[in-house]
Amino acid sequence: MMNIEVRADGARITGYVNVTEKKSRPVITPRGKVIEEIERIGNMRGKLDYAIDGAVVKVDSFASRRLLGSTAKYPKWAEAYKYPPEEKPTKLLNIEINVGRTGVLTPVGNFEPVLLAGTTVSRATLHNKDFIDEKGICVGDTVIIRKAGEIIPEVLSVKEHAENAVPFEFPSVCPSCGNPVTHDEGEAAIRCTNTDCPAQLTRHLIHFVSRDAMDIDGLGPAILEQLSDEGLVKSPADLYRLKAEDISGLERKAEKSAQNLISSIEKSKENELFRLVFALGIRNIGLKAAKIICENFATIDDIMSAKAEDFEKIDGFGAVMAESLENYFSLDGTKELIADLKSLGLRMKPSQPKNTGGLFEGKTFVLTGTLPTMTRSEASKLIEQNGGKTSSSVSKKTSYVLAGEDAGSKLTKAQTLGVAIISEEELKEMLSME
């Protein structure tokens, strides 16, 4: 006997496929019956009160499960079947251009609302000019959309061109500030050339105050937009010039909440240096790279005086990242901003030195998939606290691949290279946590 288990937002609803009335002895469900049940569940998707993305076929005998065992990635006694994403046609009404914090112009399509995978969809990114040109997308077209991973709406193809359809013409100037845009060779992105662009400023500020960056609690997009519109904040440094009365004067801001916000801003002055490096929004430099930079350079002055070749000496840093860093810190605007932040009291505390001599000293881990009880960030921190290092890619030098559910290509590469694969449980055993 087999059972079919429906996946539904963390809840599991079980239904059994029986092919015999004789339940006193084990039976094997015919393959056709299993497929039939999977299809039946799939046909129910649109009628259920919750979203499901697939069905799981499982051996129904616990004794058989123990015999079959499990790999680091999945149990050998179960097989997941993922339903293809639901696809529906809808009309593209218009295309608007959003300007990101690095100046990238991103086209966003507005559609006639359509119910898709349990929610109403009316907007989706069109990524860039190349994507629009390759798909041949025109305003007024009927397009096929779906949700990638059952979450993110995306345009799959054009079903039917509108009568007298005209290809979308990408703007030659920024829709926010009116300055010319540029398209660098080898890049898909089209960028605004104005570093003082209002749209860039707002999104830059949102990134600057975010949790992984300066972590200023209470400074949401709406408040930042108001501060920018009022001319109170023209750069990240201006956040540290704010007074409680500046904030309480904004719409729907009480004196108490204004004071709490000022306290959060003051608290952020004590952050470690890596948070500021990440908050600056340097192209090609994410949170992990910012941490590694600050493990190799103790102060902001050390970073600013370093050259591309110095950054390239860091394990895992290539020419692109190194050049991005040198170019950014050589700008007069960057030097002025850092000097401003120093004068306003930001301590830019050096990062804690990496642990040496721990259990994992000299070991490199790659994490992939969803772990049972920890986030990958938590697992990485645990490994680093014990002297180990984490990497984003698998190579012959990788010591272990920590694999969770839905591990992908990294797991496959590890198997090909013969790299040791461990589970979260095995990691805990290595650390004597169980």
C-alpha positions as CSV (number, residue, x, y, z in Angstrom):
1,M,0.0,0.0,0.0
2,M,1.2,3.6,-0.8
3,N,-0.1,6.9,0.4
4,I,-0.4,10.2,-1.3
5,E,0.5,13.3,0.7
6,V,-0.6,16.8,-0.4
7,R,1.8,19.6,0.4
8,A,0.0,22.7,1.4
9,D,1.8,25.7,3.0
10,G,3.4,23.5,5.6
11,A,0.3,21.6,6.4
12,R,0.0,18.0,5.2
13,I,-3.2,16.4,4.2
14,T,-3.0,12.6,3.7
15,G,-5.1,10.4,1.6
16,Y,-4.6,6.7,1.0
17,V,-4.6,4.8,-2.3
18,N,-6.0,1.3,-1.6
19,V,-6.1,-1.4,-4.3
20,T,-7.3,-4.3,-2.2
21,E,-9.6,-5.0,0.7
22,K,-7.0,-7.3,2.2
23,K,-5.2,-5.0,4.7
24,S,-3.7,-7.8,6.7
25,R,-0.7,-8.2,4.3
26,P,1.5,-5.7,2.4
27,V,0.4,-4.9,-1.1
28,I,1.9,-2.9,-3.9
29,T,-0.1,-0.1,-5.4
30,P,0.0,-0.3,-9.2
31,R,1.9,2.5,-10.9
32,G,-1.2,3.5,-12.8
33,K,-3.2,4.0,-9.6
34,V,-0.5,6.2,-8.1
35,I,-0.4,8.4,-11.3
36,E,-4.2,8.5,-11.3
37,E,-4.3,9.8,-7.7
38,I,-1.6,12.4,-8.4
39,E,-3.6,13.7,-11.3
40,R,-6.8,13.7,-9.2
41,I,-5.1,15.9,-6.6
42,G,-3.7,18.1,-9.3
43,N,-7.1,18.7,-10.7
44,M,-8.3,19.8,-7.3
45,R,-5.7,22.5,-6.9
46,G,-7.9,25.4,-8.0
47,K,-10.8,24.3,-5.7
48,L,-8.9,24.0,-2.4
49,D,-8.8,26.7,0.3
50,Y,-5.0,26.6,0.3
51,A,-2.2,26.5,-2.2
52,I,-0.4,23.2,-3.0
53,D,2.6,22.7,-5.2
54,G,2.8,18.9,-5.4
55,A,2.2,15.5,-4.0
56,V,4.5,13.0,-2.2
57,V,4.3,9.3,-2.9
58,K,5.4,7.3,0.2
59,V,6.0,3.7,1.3
60,D,3.2,3.2,3.9
61,S,5.1,0.6,5.9
62,F,7.4,2.0,8.7
63,A,9.4,-1.3,8.7
64,S,10.0,-0.9,4.9
65,R,11.0,2.8,5.5
66,R,13.7,1.7,8.0
67,L,15.0,-0.8,5.5
68,L,15.1,1.6,2.6
69,G,16.8,4.4,4.7
70,S,17.6,7.9,3.6
71,T,20.3,10.0,1.9
72,A,21.5,13.4,3.1
73,K,19.1,14.9,0.6
74,Y,15.9,12.9,0.9
75,P,14.4,9.6,2.2
76,K,14.6,6.7,-0.2
77,W,11.0,5.7,0.7
78,A,9.3,8.8,-0.7
79,E,9.2,10.6,-4.0
80,A,8.0,14.1,-4.5
81,Y,6.0,15.1,-7.6
82,K,5.9,18.8,-8.4
83,Y,3.0,20.1,-10.4
84,P,3.9,22.4,-13.3
85,P,3.2,26.1,-12.5
86,E,-0.3,27.3,-13.4
87,E,-0.2,29.4,-16.6
88,K,-2.8,31.9,-17.7
89,P,-3.2,34.5,-20.4
90,T,-3.7,38.2,-19.6
91,K,-3.4,41.5,-21.4
92,L,-0.4,43.8,-20.9
93,L,-1.8,47.2,-20.2
94,N,1.4,49.3,-19.9
95,I,5.1,49.2,-19.0
96,E,6.5,51.5,-16.3
97,I,10.2,52.0,-15.5
98,N,11.5,51.7,-11.9
99,V,14.9,53.1,-11.0
100,G,16.9,51.0,-8.5
101,R,19.4,52.1,-5.8
102,T,22.3,51.5,-8.2
103,G,20.6,53.4,-11.0
104,V,19.4,50.4,-13.0
105,L,16.2,51.0,-15.0
106,T,13.9,48.0,-14.6
107,P,10.7,47.7,-16.7
108,V,7.6,46.5,-14.8
109,G,4.5,45.2,-16.7
110,N,1.0,46.1,-15.5
111,F,-1.6,43.5,-16.5
112,E,-5.3,43.0,-16.4
113,P,-5.7,41.3,-13.0
114,V,-5.8,37.5,-13.2
115,L,-6.2,34.8,-10.4
116,L,-3.0,32.7,-10.4
117,A,-2.0,30.1,-7.9
118,G,-4.4,31.4,-5.3
119,T,-3.7,35.2,-5.6
120,T,-4.5,38.0,-7.9
121,V,-1.6,39.0,-10.1
122,S,-1.5,42.4,-11.9
123,R,2.3,43.2,-12.0
124,A,5.5,41.5,-12.9
125,T,9.0,42.5,-13.7
126,L,10.1,42.4,-17.3
127,H,13.7,42.4,-16.2
128,N,15.5,44.5,-18.9
129,K,15.5,45.7,-22.5
130,D,17.0,42.4,-23.8
131,F,14.2,40.4,-22.2
132,I,11.5,42.6,-23.8
133,D,13.2,42.4,-27.2
134,E,13.7,38.6,-27.1
135,K,10.1,37.9,-26.2
136,G,8.8,40.5,-28.6
137,I,6.6,42.1,-25.9
138,C,4.4,45.1,-26.9
139,V,1.9,47.0,-24.9
140,G,-1.6,45.6,-25.5
141,D,-0.3,42.1,-26.2
142,T,-1.9,39.0,-24.6
143,V,0.8,37.3,-22.7
144,I,1.1,34.0,-20.8
145,I,2.1,34.5,-17.2
146,R,2.9,32.1,-14.3
147,K,4.4,32.1,-10.8
148,A,8.0,31.0,-10.7
149,G,8.3,28.7,-7.7
150,E,4.6,29.3,-7.0
151,I,5.6,32.8,-5.7
152,I,7.1,35.3,-8.2
153,P,4.9,36.3,-11.2
154,E,6.8,36.1,-14.5
155,V,6.0,36.5,-18.2
156,L,6.5,33.3,-20.1
157,S,5.7,34.2,-23.7
158,V,3.5,36.3,-26.0
159,K,0.3,34.5,-26.9
160,E,-1.1,37.1,-29.3
161,H,0.1,40.5,-30.5
162,A,-2.3,43.4,-30.3
163,E,-3.5,44.9,-33.5
164,N,-1.0,47.5,-34.7
165,A,1.3,46.6,-31.9
166,V,4.4,48.7,-31.6
167,P,7.6,47.5,-29.8
168,F,8.3,49.1,-26.5
169,E,10.9,51.9,-26.7
170,F,13.2,52.0,-23.7
171,P,13.7,55.6,-22.4
172,S,16.9,57.5,-23.3
173,V,16.6,59.6,-20.1
174,C,15.9,58.6,-16.5
175,P,12.2,58.9,-15.7
176,S,13.0,60.1,-12.2
177,C,15.6,62.9,-12.8
178,G,15.7,63.4,-16.6
179,N,19.4,62.7,-16.9
180,P,20.8,60.5,-19.8
181,V,21.0,56.8,-19.3
182,T,23.9,54.6,-20.3
183,H,24.2,51.0,-21.5
184,D,27.6,49.5,-20.8
185,E,28.9,46.9,-23.3
186,G,28.5,43.3,-21.9
187,E,25.8,44.3,-19.5
188,A,22.0,43.9,-19.8
189,A,21.3,46.7,-17.4
190,I,20.6,50.3,-18.5
191,R,21.6,52.8,-15.8
192,C,20.9,56.4,-14.9
193,T,24.1,58.4,-14.9
194,N,23.1,60.9,-12.2
195,T,24.4,59.9,-8.7
196,D,22.0,62.4,-7.2
197,C,18.9,60.9,-8.8
198,P,16.0,61.1,-6.3
199,A,14.8,57.5,-7.1
200,Q,18.2,56.1,-6.5
201,L,18.5,58.1,-3.2
202,T,15.3,56.6,-1.7
203,R,16.2,53.0,-2.6
204,H,19.8,53.6,-1.5
205,L,18.4,54.8,1.9
206,I,16.1,51.8,2.1
207,H,19.1,49.5,1.6
208,F,21.3,51.5,4.0
209,V,18.9,51.1,7.0
210,S,17.9,47.5,6.3
211,R,18.4,44.7,8.8
212,D,21.6,43.3,7.4
213,A,23.1,46.8,6.8
214,M,22.9,49.5,9.5
215,D,19.8,47.9,11.0
216,I,17.9,51.1,11.9
217,D,14.6,49.8,13.3
218,G,11.5,51.9,12.4
219,L,12.9,53.7,9.3
220,G,10.7,52.2,6.6
221,P,10.3,53.1,3.0
222,A,7.3,55.5,3.6
223,I,9.2,57.6,6.2
224,L,12.4,57.6,4.1
225,E,10.4,58.8,1.1
226,Q,8.9,61.6,3.2
227,L,12.3,62.7,4.6
228,S,13.6,62.8,1.0
229,D,10.6,64.7,-0.3
230,E,11.0,67.3,2.5
231,G,14.6,67.7,1.7
232,L,15.7,66.6,5.2
233,V,17.8,63.7,3.9
234,K,19.9,64.0,0.8
235,S,22.5,61.3,1.7
236,P,22.9,58.5,4.2
237,A,24.9,60.9,6.4
238,D,21.9,63.2,6.8
239,L,20.1,60.4,8.7
240,Y,22.5,61.1,11.6
241,R,21.7,64.8,11.5
242,L,18.0,64.2,12.1
243,K,16.3,65.5,15.3
244,A,13.2,64.2,16.9
245,E,11.2,67.3,15.8
246,D,12.2,66.7,12.2
247,I,10.5,63.3,12.4
248,S,7.5,64.3,14.5
249,G,6.7,66.9,11.9
250,L,6.1,64.2,9.3
251,E,2.6,62.9,8.6
252,R,1.3,60.4,11.2
253,K,4.5,60.6,13.4
254,A,4.0,61.0,17.2
255,E,6.6,62.5,19.4
256,K,7.3,59.2,21.2
257,S,7.8,57.3,18.0
258,A,10.1,60.1,16.7
259,Q,12.2,59.8,19.8
260,N,12.4,56.0,19.4
261,L,13.6,56.4,15.9
262,I,16.3,58.8,16.9
263,S,17.4,56.2,19.5
264,S,17.6,53.6,16.8
265,I,19.7,55.9,14.6
266,E,22.1,56.6,17.5
267,K,22.4,52.9,18.3
268,S,23.5,52.1,14.7
269,K,26.6,54.3,15.3
270,E,28.0,51.3,17.3
271,N,27.7,48.8,14.4
272,E,30.7,46.8,13.2
273,L,32.4,48.0,10.0
274,F,31.2,45.3,7.8
275,R,27.6,46.5,8.2
276,L,28.6,50.0,6.8
277,V,30.5,48.4,3.9
278,F,27.4,46.4,3.0
279,A,25.1,49.4,3.6
280,L,27.1,51.6,1.1
281,G,25.6,49.5,-1.7
282,I,28.8,48.9,-3.7
283,R,28.2,47.1,-7.0
284,N,29.0,43.3,-6.8
285,I,29.6,43.4,-3.0
286,G,27.0,41.6,-0.9
287,L,26.9,40.9,2.8
288,K,29.2,37.9,2.8
289,A,31.8,39.8,0.7
290,A,31.6,42.8,3.1
291,K,32.3,40.5,6.1
292,I,35.3,39.0,4.3
293,I,36.7,42.4,3.4
294,C,36.5,43.5,7.0
295,E,38.2,40.4,8.2
296,N,41.2,41.3,6.0
297,F,41.1,45.1,6.5
298,A,40.7,46.4,10.0
299,T,39.6,50.0,9.3
300,I,37.7,52.0,6.7
301,D,40.9,53.9,6.0
302,D,42.7,50.6,5.2
303,I,39.9,49.7,2.8
304,M,39.9,53.1,1.1
305,S,43.6,53.1,0.5
306,A,43.7,49.5,-0.9
307,K,44.1,48.9,-4.6
308,A,42.3,46.3,-6.8
309,E,45.3,44.0,-6.6
310,D,45.1,44.1,-2.8
311,F,41.4,43.0,-2.9
312,E,42.2,40.2,-5.4
313,K,44.5,38.6,-2.9
314,I,41.4,37.8,-0.8
315,D,40.3,34.2,-1.3
316,G,37.3,34.1,-3.6
317,F,37.6,37.7,-4.9
318,G,38.0,38.2,-8.6
319,A,38.8,41.1,-10.8
320,V,35.2,42.4,-11.1
321,M,34.7,42.6,-7.3
322,A,38.2,44.1,-6.8
323,E,37.7,46.8,-9.5
324,S,34.2,47.6,-8.1
325,L,35.8,48.3,-4.7
326,E,38.7,50.4,-5.9
327,N,36.4,52.4,-8.2
328,Y,33.9,53.1,-5.5
329,F,36.4,54.1,-2.8
330,S,38.3,56.3,-5.2
331,L,35.3,58.6,-5.9
332,D,35.4,62.0,-4.3
333,G,31.7,61.6,-3.3
334,T,32.6,58.4,-1.4
335,K,35.5,60.1,0.5
336,E,33.2,63.0,1.4
337,L,30.5,60.6,2.7
338,I,32.9,58.5,4.8
339,A,34.5,61.7,6.3
340,D,30.9,63.0,7.0
341,L,29.9,59.7,8.7
342,K,33.1,59.8,10.9
343,S,32.4,63.4,12.0
344,L,28.8,62.4,12.9
345,G,30.1,59.8,15.4
346,L,30.0,56.4,13.5
347,R,32.5,54.2,15.2
348,M,32.9,51.7,12.4
349,K,34.1,49.1,14.9
350,P,36.6,46.4,13.5
351,S,35.1,43.0,13.0
352,Q,35.9,40.3,15.5
353,P,38.9,38.3,14.4
354,K,38.1,34.9,12.9
355,N,38.3,32.0,15.4
356,T,41.4,29.9,15.0
357,G,42.2,26.5,16.4
358,G,38.6,25.4,16.4
359,L,37.2,22.1,15.4
360,F,36.7,23.2,11.8
361,E,40.0,25.1,11.4
362,G,41.2,24.6,7.8
363,K,37.8,23.2,6.7
364,T,35.6,24.7,4.0
365,F,31.8,24.1,4.0
366,V,29.3,24.7,1.2
367,L,25.6,25.0,2.3
368,T,22.7,24.0,0.0
369,G,19.0,23.3,0.4
370,T,16.7,23.9,3.3
371,L,17.9,22.7,6.7
372,P,15.4,21.1,9.2
373,T,15.9,23.4,12.2
374,M,18.4,26.0,11.3
375,T,18.7,28.7,8.6
376,R,21.7,28.6,6.4
377,S,22.9,31.8,8.0
378,E,22.7,30.3,11.5
379,A,24.6,27.2,10.3
380,S,27.3,29.3,8.6
381,K,27.7,31.3,11.9
382,L,28.1,28.1,13.8
383,I,30.7,26.8,11.4
384,E,32.7,30.0,11.5
385,Q,32.5,30.2,15.3
386,N,34.3,26.9,15.3
387,G,37.1,28.0,13.0
388,G,35.6,26.9,9.7
389,K,35.0,28.8,6.5
390,T,31.9,28.8,4.2
391,S,31.9,29.1,0.5
392,S,29.3,29.6,-2.2
393,S,30.7,27.1,-4.7
394,V,31.8,23.5,-4.6
395,S,35.3,22.6,-5.6
396,K,37.9,19.9,-4.9
397,K,39.1,22.0,-2.0
398,T,35.6,21.8,-0.4
399,S,35.7,19.8,2.9
400,Y,32.0,19.2,3.4
401,V,28.7,20.0,1.7
402,L,26.0,20.6,4.3
403,A,22.8,19.5,2.4
404,G,19.2,20.0,3.3
405,E,15.9,19.5,1.5
406,D,15.7,20.5,-2.1
407,A,19.4,20.7,-2.5
408,G,20.3,21.4,-6.1
409,S,23.3,21.5,-8.4
410,K,25.8,22.0,-5.6
411,L,24.9,18.6,-4.2
412,T,25.2,17.0,-7.6
413,K,28.7,18.6,-8.1
414,A,29.8,17.4,-4.7
415,Q,28.7,13.8,-5.6
416,T,30.7,14.1,-8.8
417,L,33.8,15.4,-7.1
418,G,33.5,12.9,-4.2
419,V,33.1,15.7,-1.6
420,A,31.8,14.5,1.8
421,I,28.1,15.3,2.2
422,I,26.6,15.8,5.6
423,S,23.2,16.6,7.1
424,E,22.3,19.1,9.8
425,E,22.1,16.2,12.3
426,E,25.7,15.1,11.4
427,L,27.0,18.6,11.8
428,K,25.5,18.8,15.2
429,E,27.0,15.4,16.1
430,M,30.4,16.7,14.9
431,L,30.0,19.6,17.3
432,S,28.7,17.3,20.1
433,M,25.4,19.2,20.2
434,E,23.2,16.3,20.5
